[in-house]
Structures are given as C-alpha cells and as structure tokens.
Amino acid sequence: MKIGTTIRGYRLQKGLSQGDIEKRTGLLRCYLSRVENGHTVPSLDTLSKIANALDLPLSQLFAEDTLAQELNTQKLSDEELRFLTQIRRYSSNLNDSDRKLLLAMVKKFAATAVR
C-alpha cells in the first residue's frame, strides 16, 4: 500500500494544497511532499493529524477500496484531478438544466479541440 498516494489523492479530491495541510497540522510542507512521494513513512500519530486535516477517519487511509486505488486505475494526472475536483465543487450549486447545458458545452469544446 502506498499511503502517500492515498493522502495525495484525498488532498486533491478535497481541493487542498500541501500548504493547506501544513496549516491544519503544523507539519512542514516539505515533509508532506516527502510523504506523498513515498520518500518518508509517517508515524501513526502523524497519519492521524493528516487524516484529521482531510476530515477523514484514520481508517479511511488504510481501506482496501481507497481513493488512491481508484485514481491508479483511472490514470489521472494531478492537473486533471484538480480540474475535475473544481468542476465537482462548482457543479453542486447548479440546477439540472444548467448541468445539462454545461455538459453540452464541454462536449462541443472537446469535439472541436485541437489535439
């Protein structure tokens, strides 16, 4: 299990930066980067702080069906995940008609995009 990948996935899903987690936990951003990149294995106490900062139960970081596994199968880049997270956040404020309009616009953009 790659705990760093799981942490990064949840952090990005919630639209948080490493700096946001730094402010919430008191852990240095460079340390969080080392954890997310698999260079450092955090203690259970540190994992608890990170889970609290992410508003997750600690056990969620160890669940078999974690977000990290979903992300690994989808092969999304960090930039794609940030974009989709923003869309998800803002779309919750839209009514059904506006969502359909937005989806139609995205389809049109994608169809005419230069690849």
Disulfide bonds with the S-S distance in Angstrom:
none
